[in-house]
């Protein structure tokens, strides 16, 4: 069982207050994201697959599952700073700096088991469990940072105080409270490290054996080389080394420290039982093999604290989020994430050979002869067609050729299935393959027809590959008539298909070919025009008769003729009334005026009688596109009506 706890507090405040400790159960487990205000320790219980996170802002401990979902919580811990788990995993310990207590909780239920008052100026702060005791750091004004312990095996019942202070060997103290770490593979050892802000020559780095009655020095940094800073310390499993600040390794033998190499610069780290190092570096979390300088993989996670699952199956990180931090599970940390590139031509002709290239690389060497799966997706294979596998060369490069059978967008997807040391990875690139432009025509463009004429429009489709279907659509002018599919079907053996339009309005007729895998889509349009229907009735005349070869309506010179026009109706439509008078062998325009139609399409106009005989006149009604109030029909002139005024 691996226990680890890190606090991100960089400034320690003395908060004198008392707090009442209470436990609040969250009820049944639910998929609720674990969020906290300010990290105050993180420790993993491998037996129960629980992650305990301290939340200083809200004075609570949150328990989460291995997916990062909150399952329980305890509140009322004033000034919580750090967490530790007992070696047997049954007890969770919390350092409460404000109430000056070490609080013991049942790890299974979060019920309070015991409270241990700690009489210190500042603290307790960092906490670990080793050698059957709880070890914590604190700060006093007179001695600075120091080390204390709680022995859960003793208590007031036997007259023994379980809390012992001033246990840093030699009682030398240091300028700030030390950081602590333990390692299950080295029971009884405690790593201690701190920066002395008053005298950096006194920076503390030590390994202490706490398995006996009093702590004994195993190794102590004697100041013969600079430590730069000690804001985090880790025991390295399986070796006599410590890792400082997530970067510098220091070996110790016979009580002497020597520099033993470094990882790229980081801030904090945690080390798995198998030696993998999870390092916080800027806004990333990088995972290294022991002693390596290139990470196995890197997670984009702006983290403040992290801890390994005991089996090294995942890393738990507290990642910055709006209003605080969110617990994230970073999975497959031991697997390198390869980089895979694919480069295909931007364009290529259909049925011609093209070459695709790329590279597979990783920070952990890939197996020799790695195979890549290749899939081509195009119009003929929308679900993808597997192409022959490609072998990666020794330098990671690869290439393959293909002849795209279809036009359009062709996508080449390349995938590596992964192996024991690498995750799966995939990448793709697209090629634009032009399709042939087909021949498509539609007749009768620009023709004008009388109102209500049934007109057959014929589309002609030239050569294509497989698709021989054409749609014919009619879109009458005017917003009140929708575009309508007249016909869809395969063209005949001559490549033709026809549809009939009842020409009551000007109409856009469209033929649509949607293309196939080798021929591009195409649309053509013909605009045909429809006249309106016009008729004019004459009334108030006393007879009809010809003058020369022209038939006239005869009126008495004092009678007002009434001329009633019937025209195809459209909302807001007006008829134009044209009047001409005959004189000297010619017709002269006397007046033109627009009159609105009724909803029945009728409009009656009364002419004033001339009052004298021998007058010849004529009139007609007209629809003028645009001027008559709309543009849905073509300009149409009605027939002239001839009038003669007698005595």
C-alpha positions, 0 to 999 in steps of 0.5 A, spaced: 500 500 500 502 506 497 501 512 501 502 519 499 500 526 501 502 533 498 500 540 500 500 546 495 500 551 501 506 556 500 504 561 505 503 559 512 498 563 516 497 563 524 489 562 525 487 561 532 480 559 533 477 553 535 472 548 531 467 543 532 468 536 528 462 533 525 461 528 520 456 528 514 455 522 510 454 523 502 449 517 502 449 512 496 455 513 491 453 517 485 456 520 479 458 527 482 464 530 480 469 531 486 471 539 486 474 542 492 476 549 493 483 549 496 487 542 496 489 540 502 492 533 501 491 527 497 492 520 499 489 513 495 486 507 499 488 501 494 484 496 498 477 500 497 479 504 491 478 510 494 481 517 493 481 522 499 482 529 498 483 535 503 479 541 502 482 547 506 477 552 503 471 548 506 474 545 512 472 538 509 475 531 506 472 528 500 472 521 498 472 519 491 472 513 487 477 511 482 473 515 476 474 521 480 466 521 483 465 523 490 462 518 494 462 521 501 465 527 505 466 529 512 466 536 514 468 541 520 475 540 520 478 547 521 484 549 517 485 542 514 492 541 511 494 534 509 492 527 509 495 520 511 493 513 511 495 508 516 499 502 514 493 497 514 489 502 511 484 502 516 485 509 519 485 516 515 489 521 519 488 529 518 492 535 520 488 540 522 492 547 523 487 551 526 484 547 531 491 544 532 489 537 532 491 530 529 484 527 527 483 520 526 477 517 522 475 510 520 477 510 512 471 506 511 466 510 514 469 517 515 467 516 522 471 520 528 475 515 531 480 520 535 482 527 536 489 528 538 491 535 540 497 538 538 500 544 542 504 548 537 504 555 534 503 553 527 500 546 525 500 540 525 502 541 517 505 535 513 503 528 516 505 521 514 504 514 517 510 510 518 513 505 524 506 505 527 506 512 528 503 518 525 509 523 524 507 531 523 511 537 522 509 544 525 512 551 527 514 554 533 516 561 534 522 559 538 525 553 534 522 554 527 520 548 524 520 541 527 517 534 527 512 531 532 509 524 532 502 521 535 502 514 537 495 511 536 497 505 541 497 509 547 493 514 551 490 517 557 488 511 559 495 508 561 497 515 563 501 516 557 501 522 552 500 520 545 503 526 542 511 527 542 514 534 539 521 536 538 523 529 534 527 532 529 534 529 530 538 533 534 532 538 536 536 543 531 529 545 527 529 549 521 526 555 518 520 552 515 516 546 517 519 540 513 515 536 508 515 529 509 514 522 505 514 515 506 515 508 502 511 502 503 518 498 500 522 501 506 518 501 512 520 505 518 523 510 514 521 517 513 524 523 508 524 530 511 526 536 507 525 543 508 528 550 505 530 555 511 528 561 508 533 565 513 539 561 512 539 557 505 545 553 508 541 550 513 536 547 508 534 540 510 534 534 507 534 527 511 532 520 511 530 518 518 529 511 521 522 512 525 521 504 527 524 505 534 523 508 540 526 515 537 528 517 530 535 515 528 538 519 522 539 514 516 542 520 512 543 527 513 545 533 508 551 536 511 551 542 506 557 541 502 553 542 496 547 547 495 540 544 495 537 550 491 530 549 494 526 544 498 519 544 497 517 537 496 521 531 497 520 523 495 523 517 497 525 513 491 522 506 491 527 500 491 533 505 491 537 509 497 535 515 493 530 521 495 527 526 489 527 533 491 522 538 488 520 533 483 526 534 479 533 532 483 535 526 485 540 525 491 543 518 493 545 516 500 549 511 503 553 511 509 549 517 511 552 521 506 548 525 500 550 525 493 547 528 487 544 523 482 541 526 476 535 530 475 529 530 471 527 536 467 525 541 471 518 540 475 515 543 481 512 537 485 512 529 484 509 523 486 513 516 485 509 509 484 511 503 487 514 501 481 519 507 480 515 511 475 515 518 477 509 523 476 511 530 475 508 536 475 511 541 470 508 547 469 501 546 466 502 538 464 503 532 468 509 528 465 511 521 467 518 518 467 521 511 467 526 511 473 532 516 471 529 517 464 530 524 461 524 523 456 517 522 459 513 516 457 507 520 456 505 527 458 498 529 460 495 536 459 493 538 466 494 544 470 495 540 477 497 542 484 497 536 487 497 528 485 498 521 487 499 514 484 494 509 485 498 503 489 498 499 483 500 504 478 494 503 474 493 511 474 494 518 477 490 522 481 491 529 480 487 535 482 486 540 476 485 547 476 478 549 474 473 555 475 472 556 482 477 551 485 480 544 483 477 538 480 479 531 481 481 527 475 484 520 474 489 520 469 489 513 466 494 508 462 500 512 465 505 507 463 504 507 456 507 512 451 503 515 447 506 515 440 505 521 435 503 519 428 503 523 422 499 522 415 501 526 409 497 525 402 496 530 396 491 535 397 489 534 390 489 528 385 486 525 379 481 519 379 484 512 377 491 515 378 496 512 383 498 517 389 503 516 394 501 517 402 507 518 407 508 519 414 511 517 421 510 514 427 514 516 433 514 515 441 519 517 447 519 510 448 522 506 442 517 502 438 517 495 436 521 493 430 517 492 424 511 495 427 504 495 422 499 500 421 492 499 419 490 503 413 483 505 411 480 508 405 473 512 405 470 515 399 463 515 396 464 508 393 466 505 400 463 510 405 464 505 411 471 505 409 475 499 405 481 496 408 488 497 404 494 492 405 497 493 412 504 498 412 510 496 415 514 502 419 521 503 417 527 503 422 526 511 422 519 511 424 517 513 416 512 509 412 509 510 405 504 506 401 501 507 394 493 507 392 489 508 386 482 512 388 477 509 384 472 514 386 472 522 386 470 527 391 473 527 398 478 521 399 480 520 406 486 515 408 486 513 415 492 510 418 492 507 425 497 503 430 493 498 434 498 499 440 502 494 444 505 493 451 508 499 452 504 504 447 497 506 446 493 506 440 494 512 435 490 514 429 491 519 424 488 521 417 489 526 411 484 528 406 485 528 398 480 532 393 479 528 387 475 531 382 469 528 379 467 529 371 462 534 370 456 531 366 452 534 361 445 536 363 440 541 359 433 543 360 429 546 355 424 552 354 428 557 357 425 564 356 419 562 353 413 565 354 406 562 355 399 564 355 396 563 362 394 556 364 398 552 359 401 545 360 408 545 358 412 539 358 420 541 360 425 536 358 432 535 361 437 531 358 443 527 362 449 525 358 454 520 360 455 518 367 457 512 371 452 509 375 447 514 377 442 516 372 436 519 376 434 526 375 429 530 379 425 536 376 423 542 380 418 547 379 419 554 383 413 559 381 414 566 382 412 569 389 413 567 396 406 564 397 408 558 392 413 553 395 419 549 391 415 543 388 418 536 386 415 535 380 418 528 378 424 524 380 426 518 376 431 515 371 432 518 364 430 514 358 435 510 353 436 517 350 438 520 356 431 524 357 426 525 362 420 530 362 415 533 367 409 538 366 408 545 369 401 548 369 404 555 367 399 560 371 406 564 374 413 565 371 416 559 374 424 557 375 424 550 373 430 546 375 433 539 373 438 536 379 443 530 378 446 529 384 452 525 382 455 519 383 462 516 385 465 519 378 461 524 376 460 531 379 453 533 381 450 538 377 444 543 377 441 547 371 435 552 370 430 554 365 425 560 367 419 560 363 414 566 363 406 566 364 401 571 362 395 573 366 388 571 363 385 578 361 378 579 359 373 586 358 366 586 358 362 593 355 356 595 358 351 601 357 351 600 349 345 600 345 348 596 339 354 593 336 356 594 329 361 595 324 365 601 322 369 599 316 371 592 318 372 594 325 366 592 330 364 597 335 360 598 341 355 604 339 353 609 345 349 615 345 353 621 346 350 622 353 351 615 355 357 613 360 360 606 358 362 601 363 368 597 362 369 591 366 375 587 366 376 580 369 384 579 370 388 573 374 388 575 381 394 576 386 394 580 392 395 587 391 394 587 383 392 593 379 390 593 372 392 598 367 387 602 363 389 604 357 384 609 353 385 612 346 381 617 341 381 616 334 383 623 330 385 625 323 386 618 321 390 616 327 389 613 334 392 618 340 393 616 347 388 619 352 389 616 358 393 610 362 391 609 369 392 603 374 386 601 378 386 595 383 382 589 382 377 586 387 379 579 390 374 576 385 379 579 380 374 584 377 375 591 376 369 596 373 371 603 370 366 608 368 367 613 362 364 619 362 360 621 355 363 626 351 356 629 349 357 630 342 357 625 336 362 622 331 367 620 337 371 614 336 375 611 342 378 604 344 380 601 351 384 595 353 386 593 360 393 590 361 398 587 366 405 590 367 410 586 371 412 590 376 408 596 375 401 592 376 404 591 384 407 584 383 412 581 379 409 574 378 407 574 371 409 576 365 406 583 362 400 581 358 395 586 354 388 585 353 384 586 347 382 593 344 375 594 345 372 599 340 367 605 342 363 609 338 358 615 340 352 617 336 346 622 337 
